[in-house]
Amino acid sequence: MNPGIALGPQLSPPSPGIAGDEVRRFVLSPRCSLTPRTARIFIASIAASTFGVAALFAVQGYWPVLPFAGLEIGLLTWAVRASMRKGQERETITISEESVVIQRHGGQSEQHSVFPRHWSKVKLHAPPTALHPSRLILESHGRVCEVGRFLTEDERRSLAVRLKQLVGNVNESPALR
């Protein structure tokens, strides 16, 4: 586990906002056990065994196996890199007296959504089928933002409960505690 990286939803302690108001902040990140070092070890071990077996076939005259082994390792490397890029995603939900701010950091892109807290509503939509995840939605004035797509069902449910406590319903702004 890397120190300093939030695994799942974490609630920061109350901190002063811009005008001295309290602010609550959730930092959401996917659970990633693969580090760059372990990814290199994983790919190197798979490549060594794959090329070892391919070399045995190549020595017996079946040399066309080698390019396919290289293609297989290339595709594996691409898949591991894509997975590690997805692991770099972060969502920060900041709740102040006036607004709910959702920031997404992923790769080279950043998204920023601001909702007025007094008019916002948190909804947890049930999955359409048993194999699909639920959707945690924050909406206000016809605008919708889904949060916590990479969380587990239990994490998403507990985050929904906590967000509902802090955001409240439309026309309701509970204390930030």
Residue frames as a rotation matrix with the C-alpha (Angstrom) as fourth column:
MET 1
0.583 0.812 0.000 0.00
0.812 -0.583 0.000 0.00
0.000 0.000 -1.000 0.00
ASN 2
-0.321 -0.687 0.651 1.38
0.657 -0.657 -0.370 3.39
0.683 0.309 0.662 -0.94
PRO 3
-0.299 0.214 -0.930 1.37
0.825 -0.431 -0.365 5.98
-0.479 -0.877 -0.048 1.83
GLY 4
-0.698 0.039 -0.715 -0.57
-0.114 -0.992 0.057 9.14
-0.707 0.121 0.697 1.04
ILE 5
-0.823 0.468 -0.321 -2.91
-0.337 0.050 0.940 7.51
0.456 0.882 0.117 -1.46
ALA 6
-0.368 0.785 0.498 -6.53
-0.813 -0.011 -0.583 7.26
-0.452 -0.619 0.642 -0.40
LEU 7
-0.975 0.130 -0.181 -8.01
0.029 0.879 0.476 3.83
0.221 0.459 -0.860 -0.83
GLY 8
-0.218 0.968 -0.128 -11.73
0.913 0.249 0.323 4.16
0.345 -0.047 -0.938 -1.26
PRO 9
0.405 0.449 0.796 -13.69
0.214 -0.893 0.395 7.08
0.889 0.011 -0.458 0.17
GLN 10
-0.355 -0.495 -0.793 -11.99
0.921 -0.039 -0.388 9.04
0.162 -0.868 0.470 2.91
LEU 11
0.705 0.628 0.330 -13.51
0.503 -0.771 0.391 11.95
0.499 -0.110 -0.859 4.75
SER 12
-0.429 -0.867 0.254 -11.18
0.431 -0.444 -0.786 14.72
0.794 -0.228 0.564 5.74
PRO 13
-0.325 0.307 -0.895 -11.62
0.898 -0.196 -0.394 16.45
-0.296 -0.931 -0.212 9.08
PRO 14
0.756 0.644 0.115 -13.53
0.650 -0.719 -0.247 19.73
-0.077 0.261 -0.962 8.98
SER 15
-0.435 -0.897 -0.073 -11.35
0.864 -0.439 0.245 22.49
-0.252 0.043 0.967 7.63
PRO 16
-0.032 0.441 -0.897 -12.00
0.143 -0.886 -0.441 26.20
-0.989 -0.142 -0.034 7.25
GLY 17
0.333 0.236 0.913 -13.32
0.921 0.125 -0.368 27.23
-0.201 0.964 -0.176 3.87
ILE 18
-0.298 -0.445 0.845 -12.78
0.718 -0.688 -0.110 30.47
0.630 0.573 0.524 2.00
ALA 19
-0.011 0.380 0.925 -15.01
-0.292 -0.886 0.361 32.55
0.956 -0.266 0.120 4.27
GLY 20
-0.681 -0.323 0.657 -14.16
-0.707 0.058 -0.705 30.63
0.189 -0.945 -0.267 7.45
ASP 21
0.464 0.881 0.098 -17.01
-0.886 0.458 0.075 28.12
0.021 -0.121 0.992 6.92
GLU 22
-0.083 -0.428 0.900 -16.45
-0.394 0.844 0.365 24.44
-0.916 -0.324 -0.238 7.50
VAL 23
0.159 0.049 -0.986 -15.62
-0.971 0.187 -0.147 22.29
0.177 0.981 0.077 4.49
ARG 24
0.331 -0.054 0.942 -15.92
-0.296 0.942 0.158 18.50
-0.896 -0.331 0.296 4.15
ARG 25
0.084 -0.420 -0.904 -13.81
-0.996 -0.043 -0.072 16.74
-0.009 0.907 -0.422 1.58
PHE 26
0.655 0.086 0.750 -13.98
-0.102 0.994 -0.025 13.19
-0.748 -0.060 0.661 0.23
VAL 27
-0.150 -0.725 -0.672 -11.05
-0.956 -0.068 0.287 11.88
-0.254 0.685 -0.683 -1.79
LEU 28
0.704 0.476 0.528 -12.01
-0.293 0.871 -0.394 8.87
-0.647 0.123 0.752 -3.91
SER 29
-0.132 -0.754 -0.643 -9.50
-0.990 0.063 0.128 6.64
-0.056 0.653 -0.755 -5.66
PRO 30
0.682 0.378 -0.626 -9.54
-0.486 0.874 -0.001 3.10
0.546 0.305 0.780 -7.03
ARG 31
0.618 -0.484 0.619 -7.89
-0.414 0.468 0.780 0.32
-0.668 -0.739 0.089 -5.09
CYS 32
0.753 -0.456 -0.474 -4.68
-0.418 0.226 -0.880 -0.53
0.509 0.861 -0.020 -6.92
SER 33
0.819 -0.474 0.323 -2.28
-0.071 0.475 0.877 -3.14
-0.569 -0.742 0.355 -5.63
LEU 34
0.499 -0.641 0.584 -0.03
0.865 0.408 -0.291 -3.07
-0.052 0.650 0.758 -8.69
THR 35
0.517 -0.447 -0.730 2.86
-0.051 -0.867 0.495 -0.61
-0.854 -0.219 -0.471 -8.45
PRO 36
0.711 -0.299 -0.637 5.09
-0.701 -0.228 -0.675 0.32
0.056 0.926 -0.372 -11.42
ARG 37
-0.371 -0.912 0.175 7.84
-0.924 0.381 0.023 -1.90
-0.087 -0.153 -0.984 -10.01
THR 38
-0.379 0.286 0.880 5.57
-0.170 0.913 -0.371 -4.93
-0.909 -0.290 -0.297 -9.55
ALA 39
0.752 0.625 -0.211 4.07
-0.288 0.022 -0.957 -4.33
-0.593 0.781 0.196 -13.00
ARG 40
0.269 -0.743 -0.613 7.55
-0.942 -0.069 -0.330 -4.54
0.202 0.666 -0.718 -14.55
ILE 41
-0.654 -0.495 0.572 8.29
-0.646 0.759 -0.082 -7.73
-0.394 -0.423 -0.816 -12.59
PHE 42
0.125 0.816 0.564 4.97
-0.132 0.577 -0.806 -9.24
-0.983 0.027 0.180 -13.67
ILE 43
0.843 0.201 -0.499 5.49
-0.487 -0.109 -0.867 -8.44
-0.229 0.974 0.005 -17.35
ALA 44
-0.072 -0.959 -0.275 9.13
-0.985 0.113 -0.134 -9.60
0.160 0.261 -0.952 -17.26
SER 45
-0.565 -0.127 0.815 8.21
-0.452 0.874 -0.177 -12.95
-0.690 -0.469 -0.551 -15.67
ILE 46
0.500 0.794 0.346 5.39
-0.025 0.413 -0.910 -13.57
-0.866 0.447 0.226 -18.18
ALA 47
0.707 -0.290 -0.645 7.66
-0.707 -0.300 -0.641 -12.49
-0.008 0.909 -0.417 -21.06
ALA 48
-0.375 -0.912 0.163 10.48
-0.912 0.395 0.111 -14.79
-0.166 -0.107 -0.980 -19.89
SER 49
-0.372 0.273 0.887 8.22
-0.095 0.940 -0.329 -17.84
-0.923 -0.206 -0.324 -19.70
THR 50
0.716 0.695 -0.065 6.43
-0.101 0.010 -0.995 -17.01
-0.691 0.719 0.077 -22.99
PHE 51
0.530 -0.585 -0.613 9.66
-0.839 -0.258 -0.479 -16.44
0.122 0.769 -0.628 -24.92
GLY 52
-0.465 -0.676 0.572 11.20
-0.745 0.647 0.159 -19.52
-0.478 -0.352 -0.805 -23.28
VAL 53
0.039 0.579 0.815 8.41
0.144 0.804 -0.578 -21.74
-0.989 0.140 -0.053 -24.56
ALA 54
0.897 0.294 -0.330 8.43
-0.239 -0.304 -0.922 -19.97
-0.371 0.906 -0.203 -27.95
ALA 55
0.089 -0.947 -0.308 12.21
-0.989 -0.121 0.086 -20.48
-0.119 0.297 -0.947 -28.21
LEU 56
-0.430 -0.195 0.881 11.77
-0.281 0.957 0.075 -24.23
-0.858 -0.215 -0.466 -27.66
PHE 57
0.538 0.687 0.489 9.35
0.338 0.356 -0.871 -24.33
-0.772 0.634 -0.040 -30.57
ALA 58
0.796 -0.267 -0.543 11.58
-0.565 -0.648 -0.511 -22.06
-0.215 0.714 -0.667 -32.70
VAL 59
-0.256 -0.948 0.190 14.57
-0.819 0.317 0.478 -24.38
-0.513 -0.033 -0.858 -32.25
GLN 60
-0.344 0.212 0.915 12.49
0.222 0.965 -0.140 -27.24
-0.912 0.155 -0.379 -33.60
GLY 61
-0.867 -0.095 0.489 11.70
0.496 -0.071 0.866 -25.24
-0.047 0.993 0.109 -36.72
TYR 62
0.161 0.981 0.112 8.46
0.958 -0.182 0.220 -23.60
0.236 0.072 -0.969 -35.69
TRP 63
-0.752 -0.632 -0.188 9.93
0.658 -0.737 -0.154 -20.09
-0.041 -0.239 0.970 -35.82
PRO 64
-0.428 0.618 0.660 6.59
0.149 -0.672 0.726 -18.34
0.891 0.409 0.196 -36.66
VAL 65
0.377 0.550 -0.746 5.69
0.820 0.177 0.545 -18.78
0.431 -0.817 -0.384 -32.98
LEU 66
-0.468 -0.706 -0.532 8.17
0.874 -0.458 -0.161 -16.03
-0.130 -0.541 0.831 -31.98
PRO 67
-0.865 0.153 0.478 6.33
0.025 -0.938 0.345 -13.05
0.501 0.310 0.808 -33.54
PHE 68
0.166 0.983 -0.079 3.07
0.092 0.065 0.994 -14.19
0.982 -0.172 -0.079 -31.96
ALA 69
0.192 -0.196 -0.962 4.80
0.965 0.219 0.148 -14.44
0.182 -0.956 0.231 -28.59
GLY 70
-0.843 -0.534 -0.067 6.07
0.539 -0.837 -0.095 -10.87
-0.006 -0.116 0.993 -29.09
LEU 71
-0.506 0.752 0.423 2.57
-0.122 -0.548 0.828 -9.72
0.854 0.367 0.370 -30.03
GLU 72
0.371 0.647 -0.666 1.15
0.550 0.425 0.719 -11.40
0.748 -0.633 -0.198 -26.93
ILE 73
-0.179 -0.523 -0.833 3.65
0.973 -0.219 -0.071 -9.66
-0.146 -0.824 0.548 -24.64
GLY 74
-0.929 -0.127 0.348 3.02
0.231 -0.934 0.274 -6.33
0.290 0.335 0.896 -26.41
LEU 75
-0.090 0.981 0.169 -0.73
-0.024 -0.172 0.985 -6.64
0.996 0.085 0.039 -25.82
LEU 76
0.361 0.159 -0.919 -0.16
0.847 0.357 0.395 -7.63
0.391 -0.921 -0.006 -22.19
THR 77
-0.646 -0.669 -0.367 2.07
0.755 -0.632 -0.175 -4.57
-0.115 -0.390 0.914 -21.69
TRP 78
-0.739 0.449 0.502 -0.58
-0.055 -0.783 0.619 -2.31
0.672 0.430 0.604 -23.25
ALA 79
0.262 0.916 -0.304 -3.31
0.266 0.234 0.935 -3.78
0.928 -0.326 -0.183 -21.00
VAL 80
0.104 -0.295 -0.950 -1.23
0.992 0.097 0.078 -3.36
0.069 -0.951 0.302 -17.82
ARG 81
-0.893 -0.448 0.038 -0.41
0.448 -0.894 -0.015 0.26
0.041 0.004 0.999 -18.74
ALA 82
-0.403 0.831 0.383 -4.09
-0.100 -0.456 0.884 1.02
0.910 0.318 0.267 -19.40
SER 83
0.431 0.539 -0.724 -5.00
0.617 0.409 0.672 -0.51
0.658 -0.736 -0.156 -16.05
MET 84
-0.271 -0.619 -0.737 -2.36
0.953 -0.282 -0.114 1.55
-0.137 -0.733 0.666 -14.25
ARG 85
-0.889 0.037 0.457 -3.59
0.127 -0.939 0.321 4.75
0.441 0.343 0.829 -15.95
LYS 86
0.111 0.993 0.033 -7.11
0.056 -0.040 0.998 4.01
0.992 -0.108 -0.060 -14.69
GLY 87
0.299 -0.073 -0.951 -5.62
0.899 0.356 0.255 3.54
0.320 -0.932 0.172 -11.22
GLN 88
-0.770 -0.634 -0.077 -4.37
0.632 -0.739 -0.234 7.13
0.092 -0.229 0.969 -11.29
GLU 89
-0.170 0.794 0.583 -7.93
0.263 -0.534 0.804 8.52
0.950 0.290 -0.118 -11.38
ARG 90
-0.832 -0.014 -0.554 -9.02
0.547 -0.181 -0.817 10.63
-0.089 -0.983 0.158 -8.43
GLU 91
0.016 0.848 0.529 -12.35
0.432 -0.483 0.762 12.21
0.902 0.216 -0.374 -7.52
THR 92
-0.893 -0.254 -0.372 -12.54
0.447 -0.389 -0.806 14.90
0.060 -0.885 0.461 -4.89
ILE 93
0.115 0.964 0.242 -15.94
0.612 -0.260 0.747 15.91
0.783 0.062 -0.619 -3.49
THR 94
-0.898 -0.406 -0.169 -15.81
0.399 -0.592 -0.700 19.13
0.184 -0.696 0.694 -1.49
ILE 95
0.139 0.990 0.012 -18.90
0.767 -0.115 0.631 20.17
0.626 -0.079 -0.776 0.44
SER 96
-0.939 -0.343 -0.011 -19.14
0.284 -0.758 -0.587 23.69
0.192 -0.555 0.810 1.85
GLU 97
-0.513 0.782 -0.355 -22.06
0.243 -0.264 -0.933 25.70
-0.824 -0.564 -0.054 3.20
GLU 98
-0.022 0.501 -0.865 -22.85
-0.651 -0.664 -0.368 27.07
-0.758 0.555 0.341 -0.29
SER 99
0.368 0.085 -0.926 -21.75
-0.917 0.200 -0.346 24.44
0.156 0.976 0.151 -2.80
VAL 100
0.554 -0.274 0.786 -20.78
0.005 0.945 0.326 20.90
-0.833 -0.176 0.525 -3.65
VAL 101
0.361 -0.551 -0.753 -17.71
-0.921 -0.338 -0.194 20.75
-0.148 0.763 -0.629 -5.89
ILE 102
0.735 -0.148 0.661 -16.71
0.147 0.987 0.057 17.58
-0.662 0.055 0.748 -7.74
GLN 103
0.297 -0.735 -0.609 -13.25
-0.927 -0.376 0.003 17.44
-0.231 0.564 -0.793 -9.29
ARG 104
0.911 -0.069 0.406 -12.07
0.150 0.974 -0.172 14.54
-0.384 0.218 0.897 -11.41
HIS 105
0.200 -0.913 -0.355 -8.37
-0.900 -0.314 0.301 14.04
-0.386 0.259 -0.885 -12.07
GLY 106
0.551 -0.021 0.834 -7.49
0.137 0.988 -0.066 11.35
-0.823 0.150 0.548 -14.57
GLY 107
0.189 -0.570 0.800 -4.57
0.966 0.255 -0.046 11.22
-0.178 0.781 0.599 -16.94
GLN 108
-0.818 -0.512 0.261 -4.30
0.566 -0.798 0.207 14.50
0.102 0.317 0.943 -18.81
SER 109
-0.270 0.804 0.530 -7.93
0.184 -0.497 0.848 15.54
0.945 0.326 -0.014 -18.31
GLU 110
-0.927 0.104 -0.360 -9.61
0.342 -0.157 -0.926 17.30
-0.153 -0.982 0.110 -15.43
GLN 111
-0.234 0.915 0.329 -13.30
0.434 -0.205 0.878 17.86
0.870 0.347 -0.349 -14.91
HIS 112
-0.977 -0.064 -0.201 -14.82
0.206 -0.503 -0.839 20.33
-0.048 -0.862 0.505 -12.50
SER 113
-0.224 0.961 0.161 -18.53
0.428 -0.052 0.902 20.45
0.876 0.271 -0.400 -11.54
VAL 114
-0.999 -0.029 0.026 -20.11
-0.007 -0.512 -0.859 22.85
0.038 -0.859 0.511 -9.07
PHE 115
-0.207 0.972 -0.108 -23.60
0.551 0.207 0.808 22.39
0.808 0.108 -0.579 -7.63
PRO 116
-0.338 0.174 0.925 -25.41
-0.668 -0.737 -0.105 24.72
0.663 -0.654 0.365 -5.21
ARG 117
-0.970 -0.149 -0.190 -25.71
0.015 0.748 -0.663 22.70
0.241 -0.646 -0.724 -2.00
HIS 118
-0.633 0.771 0.068 -29.15
-0.425 -0.273 -0.863 24.03
-0.647 -0.575 0.501 -1.10
TRP 119
0.301 0.782 -0.546 -30.63
-0.890 0.025 -0.455 22.77
-0.342 0.622 0.704 -4.40
SER 120
-0.472 -0.586 -0.659 -28.64
-0.775 0.631 -0.007 19.53
0.420 0.507 -0.753 -4.75
LYS 121
0.607 0.653 0.453 -29.91
-0.767 0.630 0.121 16.01
-0.206 -0.421 0.883 -4.34
VAL 122
-0.611 -0.792 0.021 -27.98
-0.780 0.606 0.156 12.75
-0.136 0.078 -0.988 -3.85
LYS 123
0.594 0.804 -0.028 -29.47
-0.788 0.574 -0.225 9.62
-0.165 0.155 0.974 -5.42
LEU 124
-0.632 -0.679 0.372 -28.30
-0.557 0.733 0.391 6.03
-0.538 0.040 -0.842 -5.43
HIS 125
0.233 0.710 -0.664 -29.85
-0.971 0.205 -0.122 4.31
0.050 0.673 0.738 -8.45
ALA 126
0.306 -0.036 0.951 -30.30
-0.325 0.935 0.140 0.56
-0.895 -0.352 0.275 -8.17
PRO 127
-0.754 -0.633 -0.177 -28.60
-0.398 0.225 0.890 -1.52
-0.523 0.741 -0.421 -10.85
PRO 128
-0.034 0.774 -0.632 -30.75
-0.998 0.009 0.064 -2.60
0.055 0.633 0.772 -13.82
THR 129
0.642 0.162 -0.749 -29.56
-0.193 0.980 0.046 -6.21
0.742 0.115 0.661 -13.39
ALA 130
0.977 -0.212 -0.025 -27.72
0.094 0.324 0.941 -8.13
-0.191 -0.922 0.337 -10.69
LEU 131
0.350 -0.909 0.228 -24.39
0.927 0.370 0.053 -8.02
-0.132 0.193 0.972 -12.56
HIS 132
0.084 -0.276 0.957 -24.32
0.477 -0.833 -0.282 -4.24
0.875 0.480 0.062 -12.98
PRO 133
-0.712 -0.366 -0.599 -23.18
0.698 -0.283 -0.658 -1.75
0.071 -0.887 0.457 -10.32
SER 134
0.450 0.817 -0.360 -25.44
0.842 -0.523 -0.133 0.86
-0.297 -0.244 -0.923 -8.79
ARG 135
-0.192 -0.467 0.863 -24.95
0.683 -0.695 -0.224 4.53
0.705 0.547 0.452 -9.75
LEU 136
0.004 0.103 -0.995 -24.35
0.869 -0.492 -0.047 7.32
-0.495 -0.864 -0.091 -7.24
ILE 137
-0.118 0.121 0.986 -25.69
0.796 -0.582 0.167 10.55
0.594 0.804 -0.028 -8.72
LEU 138
-0.417 0.075 -0.906 -25.55
0.564 -0.760 -0.323 14.16
-0.713 -0.645 0.275 -7.59
GLU 139
-0.366 0.360 0.858 -28.03
0.852 -0.242 0.465 16.40
0.375 0.901 -0.218 -9.39
SER 140
-0.194 0.351 -0.916 -29.26
0.500 -0.768 -0.400 19.98
-0.844 -0.536 -0.027 -9.36
HIS 141
0.131 0.356 -0.925 -31.12
-0.463 -0.803 -0.375 22.16
-0.876 0.478 0.059 -11.86
GLY 142
0.917 0.349 -0.190 -31.15
-0.332 0.410 -0.849 19.43
-0.219 0.842 0.492 -14.53
ARG 143
0.160 -0.929 -0.333 -27.40
-0.797 0.078 -0.599 18.81
0.582 0.361 -0.728 -14.31
VAL 144
0.975 0.171 0.140 -26.22
-0.218 0.836 0.503 15.37
-0.031 -0.521 0.853 -13.25
CYS 145
0.047 -0.990 -0.131 -22.82
-0.859 0.027 -0.511 14.07
0.509 0.136 -0.850 -12.15
GLU 146
0.888 0.179 -0.424 -22.03
-0.011 0.929 0.370 10.45
0.460 -0.324 0.827 -11.33
VAL 147
0.137 -0.858 0.496 -19.40
-0.938 -0.273 -0.212 9.84
0.317 -0.436 -0.842 -8.65
GLY 148
-0.164 -0.344 0.925 -17.59
-0.792 0.605 0.084 6.78
-0.588 -0.719 -0.371 -7.35
ARG 149
0.587 0.408 -0.699 -17.84
-0.784 0.503 -0.364 4.61
0.204 0.762 0.615 -10.45
PHE 150
-0.058 -0.744 -0.665 -14.79
-0.383 0.632 -0.673 2.60
0.922 0.215 -0.322 -9.36
LEU 151
-0.498 -0.081 0.863 -15.97
-0.867 0.039 -0.497 2.00
0.007 -0.996 -0.090 -5.79
THR 152
-0.929 0.260 -0.263 -17.34
0.259 0.965 0.038 -1.31
0.264 -0.033 -0.964 -4.54
GLU 153
-0.076 0.991 0.111 -21.08
0.330 -0.080 0.940 -1.58
0.941 0.108 -0.321 -3.83
ASP 154
0.377 0.210 -0.902 -20.59
0.918 0.048 0.395 -1.30
0.126 -0.977 -0.175 -0.07
GLU 155
-0.610 -0.667 -0.427 -18.31
0.690 -0.712 0.127 1.72
-0.389 -0.217 0.895 -0.43
ARG 156
-0.799 0.362 0.481 -20.77
0.178 -0.621 0.763 3.38
0.575 0.695 0.431 -2.81
ARG 157
0.230 0.939 -0.255 -23.69
0.559 0.087 0.825 2.79
0.797 -0.332 -0.505 -0.42
SER 158
0.201 -0.194 -0.960 -21.82
0.947 -0.211 0.241 4.16
-0.249 -0.958 0.142 2.60
LEU 159
-0.870 -0.494 -0.014 -20.67
0.463 -0.825 0.322 7.18
-0.171 0.274 0.947 0.59
ALA 160
-0.442 0.789 0.427 -24.28
0.279 -0.331 0.901 7.78
0.852 0.517 -0.074 -0.52
VAL 161
0.431 0.600 -0.674 -25.48
0.818 0.054 0.572 7.72
0.380 -0.798 -0.467 3.09
ARG 162
-0.171 -0.593 -0.787 -22.77
0.835 -0.511 0.203 10.15
-0.522 -0.622 0.583 4.19
LEU 163
-0.928 -0.147 0.342 -23.34
0.335 -0.731 0.595 12.49
0.163 0.666 0.728 1.23
LYS 164
-0.055 0.984 0.170 -27.11
0.477 -0.124 0.870 12.50
0.877 0.129 -0.463 1.92
GLN 165
0.368 0.127 -0.921 -26.37
0.926 -0.140 0.351 13.47
-0.085 -0.982 -0.169 5.53
LEU 166
-0.456 -0.690 -0.562 -24.11
0.620 -0.699 0.356 16.35
-0.638 -0.187 0.747 4.46
VAL 167
-0.964 0.096 0.247 -25.96
0.153 -0.557 0.816 17.61
0.216 0.825 0.523 1.36
GLY 168
-0.551 0.832 -0.056 -29.51
-0.094 -0.129 -0.987 16.93
-0.829 -0.539 0.149 2.50
ASN 169
-0.065 0.633 0.772 -32.51
0.927 0.326 -0.189 17.11
-0.371 0.703 -0.608 0.20
VAL 170
-0.435 0.025 0.900 -33.61
0.578 -0.759 0.301 19.97
0.690 0.651 0.316 -2.03
ASN 171
0.252 0.477 0.842 -34.35
-0.223 -0.818 0.531 23.08
0.942 -0.321 -0.100 0.07
GLU 172
0.999 0.007 -0.031 -32.47
0.027 0.298 0.954 21.57
0.016 -0.955 0.297 3.00
SER 173
0.246 -0.968 0.055 -28.91
-0.208 -0.108 -0.972 22.33
0.947 0.227 -0.228 4.11
PRO 174
0.907 0.094 -0.411 -27.97
0.342 0.406 0.848 20.35
0.247 -0.909 0.336 7.23
ALA 175
0.714 -0.690 0.116 -25.00
-0.630 -0.563 0.535 21.35
-0.304 -0.456 -0.837 9.37
LEU 176
0.450 -0.664 -0.597 -21.60
-0.371 0.469 -0.801 20.08
0.812 0.582 -0.036 8.19
ARG 177
0.293 -0.358 0.887 -20.69
-0.931 0.105 0.350 17.73
-0.219 -0.928 -0.303 11.01
